[in-house]
Every structure is written in structure tokens, then in C-alpha cells.
């Protein structure tokens, strides 16, 4: 009996490894996505904003606790296709995710032949111009995804505070009819939040690349403490 179980797990592990080495072309990729495969873009923020596949979730790879960060947004068991650059990061990410129980069905690389989207961006002063028009009371949401201690230190008055790791459980607090601008303390969090929200029906949310530190450096109004 134990020999059968061991053989089964060994075979499953071998199949998962073979799947993770499968290179997906454009047509193969489109077919897999139609069957529920999630595109996980493990590239770094600047690479993602310059061009990414529609519907992909950007969680930039870092060897420390990578599977745990993904688990906030995607539960183990969902089939994934990695979007990556040539190099060792793909192998390291694959190993981490397979160990955590994710099903890696293959990978692809960004090329000029693929249809790509870019991430809309606003500078702090451009965002302030929109706020000055009174749009926060009408059709604009500024979503601050920093952790609570950062929010309490200073934030934009009228912004909505929703820490990035709570977004999957608090989507109902956001109005998809409003234009959405995501701001954070770093681009890793803002782009993960932004790409996750895009997957869930928010059309072209914008990012503030310089984040709240850029807002403060620009001398724009801030509010301190909790609401």
C-alpha cells in the first residue's frame, strides 16, 4: 500500500516538473487561459508596467516567502502559467511554488509578437490636479494600500485606506464604476494590488509610481493620524 502511495506522489511530482518546463506560445497560452489558468507575472515592477499580458497578476519574485505572498491572492491548487524573463528566477519561483502546492502548467516570456498592455500612471501633481477638481466626491477613488502604521503617519485626505493584503477580502468596499488610482509605499505592493483589481473588473486603474513618499516630497497636502 505504502509503495503504491509513494509511487503515486513520485509520478505526480514528475508530471508537475515536466509541466513547469513547458514553454507556452501565444496560441497555447490563450487556450490555457480560457480553461482557467492564471497568468502569474513574476517580473519586476518596471518590466511589468512597460508591457504585460492582459489579465496577468504581478507578484514580483523574491526568494524570501514568495509562495506566502502569492497565497494572499491565489490559493494553492489553481493552475498557473508563469510570465518571466529568461534566467534563474523562473526556476527559483517554480521550485518555491511547487513546494507550496501550486500547479505550474508552463511558462512564457514577453516578446514583441505578443499583444501587451501598459499601466496608466499619474505623478503626484497630476493626481492633486484631479483631486482639486472635486473628483473624490464624484467619480474618483484614491486607494492607499499601505500598512496601517504608514497610513497613520500621513495620508491623502479623502483617500480610502485598504492594506494590499486585505484587498481580496474587501473588494466589496470599492466601487468599480469610479476611476481608481492606487498609491503605496512601494511599487511591489501597488502593482500587485492594481493587477489583482484589474482581474476583478476594475478598468485601467492608475498607479502613482513615486508613491506616498513622492507625494510628500512634492509638498502636497497630507493628513496625519487615523480618520
TORKOL-900668 format. One line per 4 residues: number of its first residue (from 1); their letters; for each residue x, y, z of N, C-alpha, C, CB. Coordinates in steps of 0.001 Angstrom, whole numbers. Glycine has a CB too. Example, Ala and Ser with C-alpha at 12.3 -4.5 7.8 and 13.67 -1.06 7.14 Angstrom:
2
1	as	13190:-5690:7800:12300:-4500:7800:13200:-3300:7800:11308:-4473:9046  12850:-2250:7080:13670:-1060:7140:12900:30:7870:14084:-598:5725
//
This chain:
227
1	xxxx	829:-1208:0:0:0:0:865:1261:0:-938:5:1218  1883:1306:931:2741:2480:1004:3559:2641:-265:3663:2390:2211  3914:1523:-902:4663:1607:-2152:3812:2251:-3245:5134:208:-2595  2504:1921:-3268:1598:2494:-4257:1458:3999:-4045:222:1815:-4185
5	xxxx	1275:4413:-2755:1132:5836:-2445:2398:6595:-2824:818:6036:-952  3564:6045:-2473:4827:6694:-2795:4994:6826:-4301:5998:5915:-2198  4632:5759:-5004:4745:5782:-6465:3840:6849:-7060:4398:4407:-7055  2625:6990:-6479:1680:7982:-6975:2242:9393:-6800:332:7849:-6250
9	xxxx	2780:9696:-5600:3303:11038:-5343:4532:11314:-6202:3648:11205:-3855  5349:10280:-6408:6541:10461:-7229:6141:10782:-8671:7432:9197:-7182  5122:10062:-9180:4647:10304:-10544:4040:11695:-10671:3618:9244:-10950  3227:12102:-9666:2621:13424:-9683:3683:14515:-9689:1696:13598:-8485
13	xxxx	4702:14354:-8832:5778:15334:-8784:6516:15433:-10102:6745:14989:-7685  6715:14284:-10748:7399:14272:-12037:6579:14996:-13092:7679:12837:-12482  5248:14778:-13083:4383:15451:-14053:4380:16955:-13828:2954:14906:-13968  4338:17371:-12546:4365:18793:-12261:5661:19423:-12747:4188:19037:-10772
17	xxxx	6781:18719:-12560:8058:19249:-13015:8080:19352:-14535:9212:18370:-12522  7556:18345:-15205:7513:18379:-16663:6635:19529:-17144:6996:17043:-17221  5500:19742:-16496:4615:20841:-16869:5316:22183:-16695:3330:20803:-16035  6064:22343:-15599:6702:23619:-15324:7772:23955:-16350:7303:23609:-13942
21	xxxx	8277:22968:-17069:9295:23204:-18096:8678:23431:-19471:10259:22032:-18155  7367:23455:-19557:6686:23588:-20840:6609:25060:-21261:5273:22977:-20763  7139:25377:-22423:7076:26742:-22932:5772:26929:-23695:8298:27057:-23840  5025:27966:-23330:3718:28207:-23924:3815:29322:-24961:2683:28564:-22837
25	xxxx	3429:29015:-26189:3363:30033:-27233:2074:30829:-27085:3450:29391:-28640  1892:31842:-27906:711:32690:-27810:-590:31936:-27902:746:33717:-28868  -717:31029:-28876:-1962:30286:-29051:-2195:29317:-27905:-1948:29532:-30372  -1134:28619:-27487:-1258:27696:-26352:-1660:28455:-25094:67:26936:-26117
29	xxxx	-1057:29615:-24914:-1323:30418:-23726:-2782:30865:-23693:-391:31638:-23683  -3273:31346:-24819:-4666:31798:-24891:-5627:30657:-24572:-4974:32373:-26284  -5335:29484:-25060:-6196:28322:-24802:-6186:27952:-23328:-5750:27121:-25646  -5016:27990:-22713:-4923:27655:-21289:-5682:28673:-20440:-3449:27590:-20845
33	xxxx	-5571:29950:-20789:-6284:30988:-20042:-7793:30785:-20141:-5902:32386:-20562  -8273:30397:-21315:-9697:30118:-21495:-10163:28978:-20601:-9990:29785:-22949  -9241:28098:-20245:-9582:26960:-19382:-9276:27242:-17908:-8822:25714:-19835  -9063:28517:-17562:-8939:28876:-16152:-7540:29012:-15610:-9628:27897:-15362
37	xxxx	-6525:28932:-16456:-5150:29099:-15991:-4893:30576:-15694:-4136:28564:-17045  -4255:30848:-14563:-3926:32215:-14170:-2525:32570:-14656:-4030:32386:-12635  -2401:33747:-15274:-1092:34246:-15685:-447:34954:-14502:-1210:35205:-16911  656:34409:-14016:1379:34999:-12889:2663:35629:-13421:1693:33928:-11786
41	xxxx	2690:36950:-13445:3853:37685:-13946:4813:37900:-12783:3434:39056:-14595  5950:37231:-12831:6903:37294:-11720:7998:38326:-11956:7528:35932:-11494  7866:39129:-13014:8891:40118:-13328:8836:41307:-12364:8729:40603:-14768  9893:42096:-12394:10000:43242:-11505:9102:44389:-11993:11466:43708:-11406
45	xxxx	8754:45343:-11095:7745:46359:-11419:7959:47105:-12731:7693:47346:-10328  9168:47601:-13001:9364:48401:-14202:9130:47585:-15464:10761:48988:-14218  9489:46304:-15428:9242:45432:-16578:7743:45252:-16786:9928:44061:-16384  7005:45096:-15702:5559:44883:-15801:4857:46103:-16373:4975:44543:-14432
49	xxxx	5177:47290:-15873:4451:48486:-16320:4765:48823:-17773:4795:49680:-15427  5941:48431:-18243:6314:48728:-19626:5573:47859:-20643:7804:48548:-19800  5038:46745:-20208:4294:45874:-21106:4002:44541:-20461:5054:45668:-22394  2712:44199:-20356:2331:42927:-19736:1129:42341:-20463:2014:43118:-18230
53	xxxx	884:41075:-20210:-247:40386:-20814:-1525:40744:-20068:-25:38861:-20811  -2583:40977:-20818:-3865:41338:-20218:-4305:40274:-19225:-4937:41531:-21302  -4763:40730:-18057:-5286:39806:-17059:-4245:39143:-16190:-6064:38771:-17724  -2973:39508:-16347:-1927:38863:-15548:-1824:39505:-14167:-570:38942:-16270
57	xxxx	-1468:38694:-13194:-1268:39154:-11822:229:39332:-11601:-1879:38148:-10783  628:40535:-11211:2044:40812:-10995:2411:40682:-9525:2396:42207:-11502  3136:39626:-9209:3766:39500:-7899:5242:39232:-8185:3101:38341:-7010  6041:40288:-8098:7448:40198:-8471:8164:39174:-7602:8127:41569:-8350
61	xxxx	9004:38375:-8226:9661:37303:-7485:10718:37833:-6534:10286:36316:-8442  10687:37274:-5323:11749:37466:-4340:11850:36153:-3588:11462:38694:-3364  13055:35647:-3388:13179:34301:-2802:12618:34163:-1395:14609:33905:-2780  12517:35252:-662:12033:35166:722:10506:35168:758:12588:36339:1567
65	xxxx	9926:34031:1096:8484:33940:1325:7612:34182:119:8105:34888:2357  8099:33805:-1063:7332:34132:-2271:5973:33438:-2301:8126:33750:-3511  5941:32152:-2013:4670:31417:-2060:3673:31986:-1050:4904:29918:-1784  4155:32450:90:3275:33035:1089:2629:34317:604:4036:33299:2355
69	xxxx	3366:35119:-163:2794:36349:-707:1745:36033:-1761:3891:37238:-1303  2005:35014:-2566:1033:34626:-3576:-240:34086:-2935:1633:33585:-4515  -98:33401:-1817:-1242:32776:-1150:-2285:33805:-712:-768:31977:57  -1887:35058:-528:-2833:36110:-162:-3855:36309:-1276:-2093:37432:131
73	xxxx	-3410:36124:-2529:-4247:36441:-3683:-4715:35214:-4463:-3500:37349:-4601  -3977:34113:-4370:-4319:32907:-5138:-4084:31690:-4261:-3480:32810:-6456  -5103:30885:-4090:-4961:29698:-3259:-4232:28578:-4010:-6336:29214:-2793  -3419:27776:-3285:-2759:26630:-3926:-3783:25716:-4592:-1935:25834:-2893
77	xxxx	-3366:25135:-5705:-4248:24252:-6458:-4665:24855:-7776:-5465:23919:-5649  -4722:26194:-7854:-5099:26813:-9128:-3930:26690:-10106:-5500:28314:-8929  -4195:26264:-11344:-3116:26150:-12324:-2559:27520:-12709:-3611:25420:-13571  -1239:27614:-12765:-570:28866:-13056:341:28724:-14265:224:29337:-11846
81	xxxx	429:29787:-15050:1444:29903:-16092:2304:31099:-15733:807:30056:-17527  3601:30902:-15607:4498:31982:-15215:4861:32843:-16413:5763:31421:-14566  4843:34146:-16210:5330:35104:-17196:6639:35637:-16637:4281:36270:-17478  7724:35455:-17365:9035:35709:-16773:10056:36119:-17822:9524:34477:-16031
85	xxxx	11218:36505:-17324:12367:36772:-18170:13218:35503:-18231:13194:37988:-17636  14023:35340:-19310:14953:34207:-19327:15926:34338:-18155:15727:34136:-20683  16190:33245:-17476:17128:33312:-16368:16717:32446:-15196:17277:34724:-15914  17478:32523:-14108:17266:31616:-12964:16034:31920:-12135:18453:31655:-12074
89	xxxx	15434:33127:-12256:14275:33453:-11426:13120:32499:-11667:13825:34876:-11687  12926:32108:-12916:11825:31191:-13223:11985:29882:-12472:11749:30924:-14729  13189:29336:-12471:13419:28062:-11794:13228:28207:-10287:14829:27537:-12102  13721:29300:-9726:13570:29517:-8286:12103:29701:-7911:14384:30740:-7840
93	xxxx	11356:30470:-8717:9932:30674:-8443:9164:29370:-8587:9347:31736:-9384  9484:28606:-9630:8809:27326:-9855:9017:26392:-8678:9314:26670:-11141  10246:26291:-8205:10546:25403:-7078:9760:25826:-5845:12058:25403:-6772  9754:27132:-5552:9043:27632:-4378:7551:27334:-4458:9266:29132:-4227
97	xxxx	6965:27541:-5634:5521:27367:-5785:5112:25902:-5805:5048:28041:-7050  5929:25058:-6444:5621:23626:-6436:5673:23067:-5019:6598:22860:-7341  6643:23527:-4243:6759:23077:-2854:5532:23471:-2039:8021:23656:-2211  4910:24597:-2404:3741:25091:-1671:2431:24521:-2197:3694:26599:-1736
101	xxxx	2490:23670:-3216:1286:23011:-3707:627:23651:-4902:315:22941:-2637  1293:24629:-5534:735:25236:-6741:1013:24358:-7957:1315:26646:-6957  124:24425:-8914:236:23629:-10135:750:24523:-11258:-1135:22985:-10518  2025:24419:-11580:2636:25215:-12646:2507:24429:-13949:4145:25547:-12327
105	xxxx	1730:24961:-14881:1495:24217:-16129:2437:24645:-17252:54:24403:-16582  3242:25676:-17009:4178:26113:-18030:4591:27553:-17815:3575:25946:-19407  5280:28100:-18779:5730:29487:-18671:5793:30115:-20054:7108:29569:-17975  5853:31436:-20068:6044:32157:-21315:6921:33363:-21042:4689:32582:-21937
109	xxxx	7445:33953:-22105:8293:35137:-21998:7693:36247:-22862:9763:34821:-22432  7875:37466:-22437:7339:38617:-23169:8155:38847:-24444:7351:39895:-22277  7452:38904:-25562:8092:39207:-26843:7275:40269:-27566:8232:37926:-27721  7874:40865:-28591:7186:41910:-29359:5979:41362:-30106:8148:42560:-30346
113	xxxx	5943:40041:-30308:4832:39444:-31062:3559:39325:-30229:5231:38071:-31575  3678:39445:-28914:2512:39285:-28046:1792:40625:-27871:2932:38715:-26670  451:40597:-27805:-296:41843:-27525:-110:42230:-26057:-1823:41672:-27856  425:43421:-25824:763:43844:-24464:-44:45069:-24052:2261:44141:-24353
117	xxxx	-228:45195:-22745:-856:46374:-22174:172:47101:-21314:-2118:45994:-21341  13:48405:-21177:864:49194:-20297:16:49731:-19147:1554:50357:-21076  668:50047:-18057:-34:50507:-16862:-155:52025:-16866:690:50034:-15593  -1385:52580:-16815:-1542:54036:-16732:-908:54572:-15449:-3038:54426:-16791
121	xxxx	-275:55736:-15548:423:56305:-14399:82:57780:-14234:1936:56126:-14549  126:58226:-12993:-62:59633:-12658:1077:60067:-11746:-1448:59875:-11980  1559:61277:-11940:2507:61857:-10993:1716:62399:-9804:3372:62987:-11664  2378:62650:-8672:1642:63246:-7540:924:64539:-7910:2594:63517:-6390
125	xxxx	1562:65391:-8688:927:66666:-9045:-258:66464:-9994:1954:67603:-9690  -162:65490:-10875:-1310:65184:-11734:-2483:64674:-10905:-926:64145:-12802  -2189:63843:-9926:-3247:63348:-9044:-3853:64507:-8241:-2693:62257:-8089  -3010:65410:-7759:-3511:66553:-6995:-4424:67426:-7854:-2342:67387:-6450
129	xxxx	-4094:67569:-9125:-4957:68341:-10021:-6349:67718:-10119:-4326:68439:-11415  -6385:66382:-10193:-7680:65692:-10267:-8452:65844:-8960:-7480:64199:-10589  -7758:65744:-7832:-8415:65902:-6527:-8933:67325:-6368:-7440:65555:-5374  -8161:68303:-6845:-8540:69713:-6714:-9809:70042:-7479:-7416:70602:-7196
133	xxxx	-10146:69227:-8451:-11384:69427:-9211:-12612:68908:-8466:-11280:68741:-10563  -12392:68332:-7277:-13505:67787:-6510:-13911:66386:-6925:-14676:68685:-6628  -13035:65688:-7617:-13423:64389:-8161:-13525:63289:-7104:-12438:63975:-9213  -12894:63478:-5934:-13010:62461:-4879:-14448:62320:-4406:-12105:62811:-3694
137	xxxx	-15224:63400:-4510:-16626:63336:-4098:-17520:62852:-5241:-17097:64708:-3608  -16941:62634:-6423:-17756:62301:-7582:-17407:60934:-8180:-17600:63370:-8634  -16317:60866:-8910:-16053:59648:-9695:-14621:59158:-9610:-16392:59889:-11128  -13948:59462:-8500:-12547:59058:-8333:-12333:58448:-6959:-11603:60260:-8534
141	xxxx	-11605:57330:-6910:-11168:56738:-5640:-9654:56694:-5626:-11766:55309:-5436  -9057:57300:-4599:-7625:57149:-4365:-7476:56047:-3326:-6950:58505:-3887  -6891:54938:-3742:-6778:53763:-2881:-5361:53655:-2329:-7155:52480:-3654  -5244:53852:-1030:-3953:53763:-344:-3821:52354:213:-3825:54840:799
145	xxxx	-2835:51599:-302:-2718:50179:71:-1576:49925:1045:-2520:49327:-1171  -1107:50966:1702:-30:50796:2674:-535:50142:3966:612:52150:2988  407:49746:4803:31:49142:6074:-469:50235:7025:1232:48369:6698  -1226:49876:8080:-1840:50888:8953:-873:51898:9557:-2554:50209:10055
149	xxxx	319:51462:9987:1241:52401:10625:1691:53472:9634:2462:51657:11194  1816:53104:8364:2201:54089:7342:1059:55065:7081:2605:53381:6028  -148:54539:7024:-1331:55381:6821:-1467:56388:7960:-2606:54513:6716  -1303:55951:9209:-1449:56836:10360:-366:57905:10397:-1419:56032:11642
153	xxxx	787:57600:9826:1868:58579:9793:1458:59777:8944:3164:57946:9244  983:59516:7744:424:60567:6899:-277:59934:5707:1528:61549:6427  -1288:60622:5191:-2026:60124:4041:-2741:61278:3343:-3034:59038:4468  -3350:60973:2222:-4111:61967:1465:-5523:62040:2042:-4146:61614:-63
157	xxxx	-5943:63219:2405:-7295:63363:2949:-8322:62980:1888:-7541:64814:3444  -9258:62127:2280:-10282:61664:1350:-9952:60365:659:-10524:62695:332  -8693:59888:829:-8312:58603:242:-8969:57460:1018:-6767:58438:236  -9090:56317:358:-9607:55110:1001:-8430:54228:1386:-10597:54344:65
161	xxxx	-8369:53855:2664:-7273:53013:3131:-7696:51545:3102:-6835:53425:4557  -6934:50768:2349:-7208:49337:2231:-5873:48625:2057:-8182:49028:1030  -5264:48130:3139:-3952:47472:3010:-3972:46395:1920:-3534:46845:4357  -2907:46325:1161:-2899:45464:-25:-3213:44014:307:-1555:45542:-713
165	xxxx	-2783:43533:1483:-3004:42135:1834:-4452:41853:2249:-2065:41736:2952  -5267:42907:2409:-6679:42723:2756:-7600:42856:1546:-7086:43726:3816  -7050:43261:417:-7880:43548:-753:-8745:42363:-1190:-7002:43973:-1899  -8224:41132:-1257:-9089:40025:-1718:-10350:39841:-884:-8311:38737:-1710
169	xxxx	-10305:40218:401:-11454:40009:1281:-12323:41254:1416:-10981:39571:2648  -11902:42374:808:-12641:43622:995:-12956:44314:-328:-11852:44561:1885  -13028:43526:-1382:-13345:44090:-2697:-14683:44828:-2706:-13364:42989:-3743  -15615:44366:-1872:-16948:44965:-1853:-16923:46422:-1408:-17858:44172:-942
173	xxxx	-15828:46880:-812:-15733:48263:-360:-15357:49220:-1489:-14720:48369:757  -15041:48686:-2652:-14629:49513:-3787:-15749:49599:-4812:-13352:48948:-4438  -15892:50765:-5407:-16918:50994:-6423:-16280:50877:-7811:-17591:52395:-6235  -16577:49811:-8555:-15951:49626:-9871:-16377:50664:-10904:-16272:48257:-10393
177	xxxx	-17386:51459:-10591:-17828:52496:-11528:-16930:53730:-11473:-19271:52894:-11230  -16144:53856:-10412:-15281:55019:-10250:-13878:54747:-10803:-15200:55417:-8771  -13242:55813:-11289:-11842:55703:-11689:-11004:55437:-10441:-11358:56997:-12428  -10020:54570:-10573:-9256:54129:-9415:-7779:54468:-9587:-9436:52621:-9195
181	xxxx	-7211:55099:-8559:-5778:55392:-8530:-5193:54700:-7307:-5502:56943:-8497  -4191:53864:-7520:-3575:53099:-6437:-2262:53763:-6045:-3340:51617:-6857  -2084:53956:-4737:-851:54550:-4227:-365:53726:-3043:-1068:56039:-3817  961:53604:-2927:1527:52724:-1902:2855:53296:-1425:1717:51279:-2447
185	xxxx	3555:52520:-609:4903:52914:-193:5949:52352:-1137:5183:52446:1236  5575:51331:-1914:6487:50771:-2900:5687:50182:-4054:7400:49698:-2263  6345:50016:-5192:5654:49583:-6402:5320:48095:-6372:6498:49895:-7620  6017:47330:-5562:5691:45914:-5449:4252:45751:-4974:6666:45202:-4485
189	xxxx	3875:46512:-3975:2525:46414:-3429:1493:47074:-4342:2474:47049:-2048  1822:48249:-4888:837:48946:-5712:519:48163:-6975:1339:50338:-6075  1522:47543:-7598:1273:46812:-8841:592:45468:-8589:2580:46592:-9589  881:44847:-7460:148:43633:-7121:-1324:43972:-6916:740:42964:-5854
193	xxxx	-1588:45028:-6144:-2972:45442:-5912:-3648:45838:-7212:-3026:46602:-4920  -2958:46628:-8018:-3525:47113:-9268:-3851:45961:-10223:-2561:48089:-9935  -2924:45029:-10374:-3167:43920:-11307:-4267:42998:-10797:-1880:43118:-11533  -4360:42813:-9480:-5434:41997:-8907:-6788:42655:-9148:-5208:41781:-7395
197	xxxx	-6856:43963:-8963:-8107:44685:-9170:-8523:44656:-10639:-7972:46132:-8690  -7566:44738:-11534:-7873:44653:-12960:-8509:43308:-13286:-6602:44862:-13804  -8003:42250:-12663:-8581:40920:-12865:-10027:40855:-12407:-7765:39875:-12130  -10397:41719:-11478:-11728:41661:-10884:-12634:42796:-11352:-11618:41690:-9383
201	xxxx	-12401:43259:-12570:-13364:44128:-13215:-13125:45613:-13130:-14640:43860:-12672  -12041:46048:-12520:-11747:47474:-12464:-10980:47855:-13722:-10938:47839:-11180  -11533:48777:-14488:-10973:49111:-15793:-9845:50127:-15687:-12058:49644:-16704  -8671:49706:-16107:-7489:50559:-16197:-7233:51415:-14957:-7619:51448:-17381
205	xxxx	-7077:50809:-13789:-6667:51605:-12633:-5275:52193:-12870:-6680:50745:-11345  -5036:53356:-12288:-3751:54047:-12455:-2850:53794:-11252:-3968:55564:-12648  -1562:53968:-11485:-562:53838:-10429:156:55173:-10265:453:52695:-10750  544:55481:-9030:1427:56614:-8765:2814:56030:-8492:908:57499:-7547
209	xxxx	3711:56034:-9484:4990:55327:-9338:5829:55765:-8139:5794:55511:-10577  5824:57063:-7829:6655:57546:-6724:6008:57319:-5364:6946:59018:-6905  4761:56876:-5344:4078:56521:-4103:3831:57701:-3169:4869:55489:-3382  3499:57370:-1928:3191:58415:-950:4427:59220:-573:2577:57802:298
213	xxxx	5602:58617:-662:6815:59388:-378:6999:60467:-1443:8062:58459:-321  6679:60142:-2697:6746:61134:-3759:5740:62250:-3551:6516:60479:-5101  4555:61890:-3063:3529:62890:-2748:4045:63845:-1676:2218:62206:-2277  4628:63305:-606:5134:64138:484:6293:65013:17:5575:63265:1661
217	xxxx	7185:64444:-798:8327:65223:-1303:7876:66380:-2187:9281:64319:-2086  6725:66234:-2821:6203:67284:-3699:5577:68427:-2911:5178:66703:-4659  5500:68296:-1589:4933:69357:-769:3420:69455:-843:5521:70654:-1166  2759:68367:-1245:1303:68374:-1375:637:68109:-24:851:67326:-2407
221	xxxx	-622:68503:145:-1280:68393:1466:-1347:66964:1962:-2687:68964:1405  -1091:66796:3250:-1197:65484:3891:-2012:65623:5165:210:64889:4198  -2556:64511:5600:-3277:64451:6863:-2602:63398:7725:-4797:64127:6648  -2478:63670:9007:-1816:62731:9912:-2832:62087:10859:-712:63448:10719
225	xxx	-2511:60850:11276:-3374:60129:12193:-4496:59424:11496:-3927:61051:13208  -5186:58573:12231:-6318:57844:11666:-7498:58779:11505:-6700:56642:12551  -8451:58434:10607:-9607:59315:10368:-10397:59574:11639:-10525:58708:9313
//
